[in-house]
């Protein structure tokens, strides 16, 4: 019996590429908008670092053929970016397509 593929529950290469693109656009767009030498600037740097690390992890897992973990890593990466945007440490120009703001 042939297994039916449910496109909504499968991590396809196309879906992975879409979310790599969205997260990369978000990384490229944001600007740290809190003053240096403040606690919140350290928070912004930490959030950005975590997002970049998870994005890098996603590339590693994709390269090794693990699309599920790559997709999960992208979601974590974007979660850190959204959290920073909502907290107000990243200026994202009110972009509610790439970020969960406004």
Chimera marker file (.cmm) of the C-alpha trace (Angstrom):
<marker_set name="trace">
<marker id="1" x="0.000" y="0.000" z="0.000" r="1" g="1" b="0" radius="0.5"/>
<marker id="2" x="1.426" y="3.376" z="-1.027" r="1" g="1" b="0" radius="0.5"/>
<marker id="3" x="1.796" y="5.952" z="1.728" r="1" g="1" b="0" radius="0.5"/>
<marker id="4" x="-0.089" y="9.164" z="1.043" r="1" g="1" b="0" radius="0.5"/>
<marker id="5" x="1.997" y="12.296" z="1.627" r="1" g="1" b="0" radius="0.5"/>
<marker id="6" x="0.321" y="15.098" z="3.520" r="1" g="1" b="0" radius="0.5"/>
<marker id="7" x="1.986" y="18.291" z="2.262" r="1" g="1" b="0" radius="0.5"/>
<marker id="8" x="0.972" y="20.165" z="5.403" r="1" g="1" b="0" radius="0.5"/>
<marker id="9" x="2.822" y="17.782" z="7.697" r="1" g="1" b="0" radius="0.5"/>
<marker id="10" x="5.959" y="17.180" z="5.635" r="1" g="1" b="0" radius="0.5"/>
<marker id="11" x="9.045" y="19.374" z="5.688" r="1" g="1" b="0" radius="0.5"/>
<marker id="12" x="9.754" y="19.675" z="1.984" r="1" g="1" b="0" radius="0.5"/>
<marker id="13" x="12.845" y="21.273" z="0.488" r="1" g="1" b="0" radius="0.5"/>
<marker id="14" x="10.648" y="24.054" z="-0.889" r="1" g="1" b="0" radius="0.5"/>
<marker id="15" x="9.197" y="24.769" z="2.563" r="1" g="1" b="0" radius="0.5"/>
<marker id="16" x="12.661" y="24.752" z="4.099" r="1" g="1" b="0" radius="0.5"/>
<marker id="17" x="13.972" y="27.157" z="1.440" r="1" g="1" b="0" radius="0.5"/>
<marker id="18" x="11.004" y="29.484" z="2.037" r="1" g="1" b="0" radius="0.5"/>
<marker id="19" x="11.695" y="29.704" z="5.767" r="1" g="1" b="0" radius="0.5"/>
<marker id="20" x="15.449" y="30.060" z="5.285" r="1" g="1" b="0" radius="0.5"/>
<marker id="21" x="14.663" y="33.029" z="3.038" r="1" g="1" b="0" radius="0.5"/>
<marker id="22" x="12.207" y="34.624" z="5.471" r="1" g="1" b="0" radius="0.5"/>
<marker id="23" x="14.556" y="34.266" z="8.436" r="1" g="1" b="0" radius="0.5"/>
<marker id="24" x="17.516" y="35.593" z="6.414" r="1" g="1" b="0" radius="0.5"/>
<marker id="25" x="15.451" y="38.610" z="5.371" r="1" g="1" b="0" radius="0.5"/>
<marker id="26" x="14.544" y="39.219" z="9.009" r="1" g="1" b="0" radius="0.5"/>
<marker id="27" x="18.184" y="38.949" z="10.114" r="1" g="1" b="0" radius="0.5"/>
<marker id="28" x="19.202" y="41.406" z="7.400" r="1" g="1" b="0" radius="0.5"/>
<marker id="29" x="16.429" y="43.895" z="8.186" r="1" g="1" b="0" radius="0.5"/>
<marker id="30" x="16.602" y="44.353" z="11.935" r="1" g="1" b="0" radius="0.5"/>
<marker id="31" x="18.633" y="47.041" z="13.618" r="1" g="1" b="0" radius="0.5"/>
<marker id="32" x="19.552" y="47.125" z="17.282" r="1" g="1" b="0" radius="0.5"/>
<marker id="33" x="17.798" y="50.232" z="18.558" r="1" g="1" b="0" radius="0.5"/>
<marker id="34" x="18.770" y="50.487" z="22.208" r="1" g="1" b="0" radius="0.5"/>
<marker id="35" x="21.708" y="52.506" z="23.521" r="1" g="1" b="0" radius="0.5"/>
<marker id="36" x="25.091" y="50.871" z="23.869" r="1" g="1" b="0" radius="0.5"/>
<marker id="37" x="26.415" y="50.424" z="27.390" r="1" g="1" b="0" radius="0.5"/>
<marker id="38" x="22.946" y="49.463" z="28.650" r="1" g="1" b="0" radius="0.5"/>
<marker id="39" x="21.581" y="46.173" z="29.880" r="1" g="1" b="0" radius="0.5"/>
<marker id="40" x="19.060" y="46.132" z="27.027" r="1" g="1" b="0" radius="0.5"/>
<marker id="41" x="21.839" y="46.446" z="24.457" r="1" g="1" b="0" radius="0.5"/>
<marker id="42" x="23.382" y="43.308" z="25.956" r="1" g="1" b="0" radius="0.5"/>
<marker id="43" x="19.963" y="41.656" z="25.705" r="1" g="1" b="0" radius="0.5"/>
<marker id="44" x="19.719" y="42.676" z="22.027" r="1" g="1" b="0" radius="0.5"/>
<marker id="45" x="23.171" y="41.269" z="21.294" r="1" g="1" b="0" radius="0.5"/>
<marker id="46" x="22.282" y="38.031" z="23.096" r="1" g="1" b="0" radius="0.5"/>
<marker id="47" x="18.990" y="37.640" z="21.197" r="1" g="1" b="0" radius="0.5"/>
<marker id="48" x="20.742" y="38.313" z="17.887" r="1" g="1" b="0" radius="0.5"/>
<marker id="49" x="23.532" y="35.869" z="18.744" r="1" g="1" b="0" radius="0.5"/>
<marker id="50" x="21.031" y="33.133" z="19.601" r="1" g="1" b="0" radius="0.5"/>
<marker id="51" x="19.127" y="33.736" z="16.349" r="1" g="1" b="0" radius="0.5"/>
<marker id="52" x="22.327" y="33.597" z="14.303" r="1" g="1" b="0" radius="0.5"/>
<marker id="53" x="23.442" y="30.393" z="16.047" r="1" g="1" b="0" radius="0.5"/>
<marker id="54" x="20.114" y="28.667" z="15.418" r="1" g="1" b="0" radius="0.5"/>
<marker id="55" x="20.193" y="29.846" z="11.790" r="1" g="1" b="0" radius="0.5"/>
<marker id="56" x="23.665" y="28.342" z="11.458" r="1" g="1" b="0" radius="0.5"/>
<marker id="57" x="22.438" y="25.132" z="13.110" r="1" g="1" b="0" radius="0.5"/>
<marker id="58" x="19.611" y="24.987" z="10.564" r="1" g="1" b="0" radius="0.5"/>
<marker id="59" x="22.117" y="25.156" z="7.689" r="1" g="1" b="0" radius="0.5"/>
<marker id="60" x="24.196" y="22.396" z="9.320" r="1" g="1" b="0" radius="0.5"/>
<marker id="61" x="21.200" y="20.096" z="9.756" r="1" g="1" b="0" radius="0.5"/>
<marker id="62" x="19.941" y="20.766" z="6.228" r="1" g="1" b="0" radius="0.5"/>
<marker id="63" x="23.381" y="19.912" z="4.842" r="1" g="1" b="0" radius="0.5"/>
<marker id="64" x="23.277" y="16.646" z="6.791" r="1" g="1" b="0" radius="0.5"/>
<marker id="65" x="19.848" y="15.758" z="5.432" r="1" g="1" b="0" radius="0.5"/>
<marker id="66" x="17.820" y="16.359" z="8.593" r="1" g="1" b="0" radius="0.5"/>
<marker id="67" x="15.087" y="18.645" z="7.325" r="1" g="1" b="0" radius="0.5"/>
<marker id="68" x="12.963" y="18.309" z="10.447" r="1" g="1" b="0" radius="0.5"/>
<marker id="69" x="15.689" y="19.532" z="12.806" r="1" g="1" b="0" radius="0.5"/>
<marker id="70" x="16.693" y="22.213" z="10.278" r="1" g="1" b="0" radius="0.5"/>
<marker id="71" x="13.101" y="23.461" z="10.211" r="1" g="1" b="0" radius="0.5"/>
<marker id="72" x="12.906" y="23.396" z="14.010" r="1" g="1" b="0" radius="0.5"/>
<marker id="73" x="16.162" y="25.375" z="14.229" r="1" g="1" b="0" radius="0.5"/>
<marker id="74" x="14.776" y="27.991" z="11.840" r="1" g="1" b="0" radius="0.5"/>
<marker id="75" x="11.712" y="28.342" z="14.033" r="1" g="1" b="0" radius="0.5"/>
<marker id="76" x="13.869" y="28.885" z="17.099" r="1" g="1" b="0" radius="0.5"/>
<marker id="77" x="15.985" y="31.428" z="15.201" r="1" g="1" b="0" radius="0.5"/>
<marker id="78" x="12.950" y="33.375" z="14.121" r="1" g="1" b="0" radius="0.5"/>
<marker id="79" x="11.464" y="33.128" z="17.606" r="1" g="1" b="0" radius="0.5"/>
<marker id="80" x="14.478" y="34.950" z="19.039" r="1" g="1" b="0" radius="0.5"/>
<marker id="81" x="14.106" y="37.647" z="16.369" r="1" g="1" b="0" radius="0.5"/>
<marker id="82" x="10.389" y="38.064" z="17.062" r="1" g="1" b="0" radius="0.5"/>
<marker id="83" x="11.026" y="38.219" z="20.800" r="1" g="1" b="0" radius="0.5"/>
<marker id="84" x="13.608" y="40.971" z="20.305" r="1" g="1" b="0" radius="0.5"/>
<marker id="85" x="11.273" y="42.900" z="18.026" r="1" g="1" b="0" radius="0.5"/>
<marker id="86" x="8.376" y="42.646" z="20.492" r="1" g="1" b="0" radius="0.5"/>
<marker id="87" x="10.618" y="43.577" z="23.404" r="1" g="1" b="0" radius="0.5"/>
<marker id="88" x="11.704" y="46.666" z="21.482" r="1" g="1" b="0" radius="0.5"/>
<marker id="89" x="15.427" y="45.986" z="21.283" r="1" g="1" b="0" radius="0.5"/>
<marker id="90" x="15.236" y="45.552" z="17.490" r="1" g="1" b="0" radius="0.5"/>
<marker id="91" x="13.883" y="48.153" z="15.104" r="1" g="1" b="0" radius="0.5"/>
<marker id="92" x="12.092" y="46.206" z="12.374" r="1" g="1" b="0" radius="0.5"/>
<marker id="93" x="10.301" y="49.186" z="10.790" r="1" g="1" b="0" radius="0.5"/>
<marker id="94" x="6.876" y="47.860" z="11.837" r="1" g="1" b="0" radius="0.5"/>
<marker id="95" x="7.287" y="44.949" z="9.398" r="1" g="1" b="0" radius="0.5"/>
<marker id="96" x="4.452" y="42.622" z="10.340" r="1" g="1" b="0" radius="0.5"/>
<marker id="97" x="5.246" y="40.239" z="7.485" r="1" g="1" b="0" radius="0.5"/>
<marker id="98" x="8.697" y="39.216" z="8.753" r="1" g="1" b="0" radius="0.5"/>
<marker id="99" x="7.997" y="39.818" z="12.450" r="1" g="1" b="0" radius="0.5"/>
<marker id="100" x="5.088" y="39.435" z="14.842" r="1" g="1" b="0" radius="0.5"/>
<marker id="101" x="4.761" y="43.130" z="15.581" r="1" g="1" b="0" radius="0.5"/>
<marker id="102" x="1.961" y="45.690" z="15.411" r="1" g="1" b="0" radius="0.5"/>
<link id1="1" id2="2" r="1" g="1" b="0" radius="0.2"/>
<link id1="2" id2="3" r="1" g="1" b="0" radius="0.2"/>
<link id1="3" id2="4" r="1" g="1" b="0" radius="0.2"/>
<link id1="4" id2="5" r="1" g="1" b="0" radius="0.2"/>
<link id1="5" id2="6" r="1" g="1" b="0" radius="0.2"/>
<link id1="6" id2="7" r="1" g="1" b="0" radius="0.2"/>
<link id1="7" id2="8" r="1" g="1" b="0" radius="0.2"/>
<link id1="8" id2="9" r="1" g="1" b="0" radius="0.2"/>
<link id1="9" id2="10" r="1" g="1" b="0" radius="0.2"/>
<link id1="10" id2="11" r="1" g="1" b="0" radius="0.2"/>
<link id1="11" id2="12" r="1" g="1" b="0" radius="0.2"/>
<link id1="12" id2="13" r="1" g="1" b="0" radius="0.2"/>
<link id1="13" id2="14" r="1" g="1" b="0" radius="0.2"/>
<link id1="14" id2="15" r="1" g="1" b="0" radius="0.2"/>
<link id1="15" id2="16" r="1" g="1" b="0" radius="0.2"/>
<link id1="16" id2="17" r="1" g="1" b="0" radius="0.2"/>
<link id1="17" id2="18" r="1" g="1" b="0" radius="0.2"/>
<link id1="18" id2="19" r="1" g="1" b="0" radius="0.2"/>
<link id1="19" id2="20" r="1" g="1" b="0" radius="0.2"/>
<link id1="20" id2="21" r="1" g="1" b="0" radius="0.2"/>
<link id1="21" id2="22" r="1" g="1" b="0" radius="0.2"/>
<link id1="22" id2="23" r="1" g="1" b="0" radius="0.2"/>
<link id1="23" id2="24" r="1" g="1" b="0" radius="0.2"/>
<link id1="24" id2="25" r="1" g="1" b="0" radius="0.2"/>
<link id1="25" id2="26" r="1" g="1" b="0" radius="0.2"/>
<link id1="26" id2="27" r="1" g="1" b="0" radius="0.2"/>
<link id1="27" id2="28" r="1" g="1" b="0" radius="0.2"/>
<link id1="28" id2="29" r="1" g="1" b="0" radius="0.2"/>
<link id1="29" id2="30" r="1" g="1" b="0" radius="0.2"/>
<link id1="30" id2="31" r="1" g="1" b="0" radius="0.2"/>
<link id1="31" id2="32" r="1" g="1" b="0" radius="0.2"/>
<link id1="32" id2="33" r="1" g="1" b="0" radius="0.2"/>
<link id1="33" id2="34" r="1" g="1" b="0" radius="0.2"/>
<link id1="34" id2="35" r="1" g="1" b="0" radius="0.2"/>
<link id1="35" id2="36" r="1" g="1" b="0" radius="0.2"/>
<link id1="36" id2="37" r="1" g="1" b="0" radius="0.2"/>
<link id1="37" id2="38" r="1" g="1" b="0" radius="0.2"/>
<link id1="38" id2="39" r="1" g="1" b="0" radius="0.2"/>
<link id1="39" id2="40" r="1" g="1" b="0" radius="0.2"/>
<link id1="40" id2="41" r="1" g="1" b="0" radius="0.2"/>
<link id1="41" id2="42" r="1" g="1" b="0" radius="0.2"/>
<link id1="42" id2="43" r="1" g="1" b="0" radius="0.2"/>
<link id1="43" id2="44" r="1" g="1" b="0" radius="0.2"/>
<link id1="44" id2="45" r="1" g="1" b="0" radius="0.2"/>
<link id1="45" id2="46" r="1" g="1" b="0" radius="0.2"/>
<link id1="46" id2="47" r="1" g="1" b="0" radius="0.2"/>
<link id1="47" id2="48" r="1" g="1" b="0" radius="0.2"/>
<link id1="48" id2="49" r="1" g="1" b="0" radius="0.2"/>
<link id1="49" id2="50" r="1" g="1" b="0" radius="0.2"/>
<link id1="50" id2="51" r="1" g="1" b="0" radius="0.2"/>
<link id1="51" id2="52" r="1" g="1" b="0" radius="0.2"/>
<link id1="52" id2="53" r="1" g="1" b="0" radius="0.2"/>
<link id1="53" id2="54" r="1" g="1" b="0" radius="0.2"/>
<link id1="54" id2="55" r="1" g="1" b="0" radius="0.2"/>
<link id1="55" id2="56" r="1" g="1" b="0" radius="0.2"/>
<link id1="56" id2="57" r="1" g="1" b="0" radius="0.2"/>
<link id1="57" id2="58" r="1" g="1" b="0" radius="0.2"/>
<link id1="58" id2="59" r="1" g="1" b="0" radius="0.2"/>
<link id1="59" id2="60" r="1" g="1" b="0" radius="0.2"/>
<link id1="60" id2="61" r="1" g="1" b="0" radius="0.2"/>
<link id1="61" id2="62" r="1" g="1" b="0" radius="0.2"/>
<link id1="62" id2="63" r="1" g="1" b="0" radius="0.2"/>
<link id1="63" id2="64" r="1" g="1" b="0" radius="0.2"/>
<link id1="64" id2="65" r="1" g="1" b="0" radius="0.2"/>
<link id1="65" id2="66" r="1" g="1" b="0" radius="0.2"/>
<link id1="66" id2="67" r="1" g="1" b="0" radius="0.2"/>
<link id1="67" id2="68" r="1" g="1" b="0" radius="0.2"/>
<link id1="68" id2="69" r="1" g="1" b="0" radius="0.2"/>
<link id1="69" id2="70" r="1" g="1" b="0" radius="0.2"/>
<link id1="70" id2="71" r="1" g="1" b="0" radius="0.2"/>
<link id1="71" id2="72" r="1" g="1" b="0" radius="0.2"/>
<link id1="72" id2="73" r="1" g="1" b="0" radius="0.2"/>
<link id1="73" id2="74" r="1" g="1" b="0" radius="0.2"/>
<link id1="74" id2="75" r="1" g="1" b="0" radius="0.2"/>
<link id1="75" id2="76" r="1" g="1" b="0" radius="0.2"/>
<link id1="76" id2="77" r="1" g="1" b="0" radius="0.2"/>
<link id1="77" id2="78" r="1" g="1" b="0" radius="0.2"/>
<link id1="78" id2="79" r="1" g="1" b="0" radius="0.2"/>
<link id1="79" id2="80" r="1" g="1" b="0" radius="0.2"/>
<link id1="80" id2="81" r="1" g="1" b="0" radius="0.2"/>
<link id1="81" id2="82" r="1" g="1" b="0" radius="0.2"/>
<link id1="82" id2="83" r="1" g="1" b="0" radius="0.2"/>
<link id1="83" id2="84" r="1" g="1" b="0" radius="0.2"/>
<link id1="84" id2="85" r="1" g="1" b="0" radius="0.2"/>
<link id1="85" id2="86" r="1" g="1" b="0" radius="0.2"/>
<link id1="86" id2="87" r="1" g="1" b="0" radius="0.2"/>
<link id1="87" id2="88" r="1" g="1" b="0" radius="0.2"/>
<link id1="88" id2="89" r="1" g="1" b="0" radius="0.2"/>
<link id1="89" id2="90" r="1" g="1" b="0" radius="0.2"/>
<link id1="90" id2="91" r="1" g="1" b="0" radius="0.2"/>
<link id1="91" id2="92" r="1" g="1" b="0" radius="0.2"/>
<link id1="92" id2="93" r="1" g="1" b="0" radius="0.2"/>
<link id1="93" id2="94" r="1" g="1" b="0" radius="0.2"/>
<link id1="94" id2="95" r="1" g="1" b="0" radius="0.2"/>
<link id1="95" id2="96" r="1" g="1" b="0" radius="0.2"/>
<link id1="96" id2="97" r="1" g="1" b="0" radius="0.2"/>
<link id1="97" id2="98" r="1" g="1" b="0" radius="0.2"/>
<link id1="98" id2="99" r="1" g="1" b="0" radius="0.2"/>
<link id1="99" id2="100" r="1" g="1" b="0" radius="0.2"/>
<link id1="100" id2="101" r="1" g="1" b="0" radius="0.2"/>
<link id1="101" id2="102" r="1" g="1" b="0" radius="0.2"/>
</marker_set>
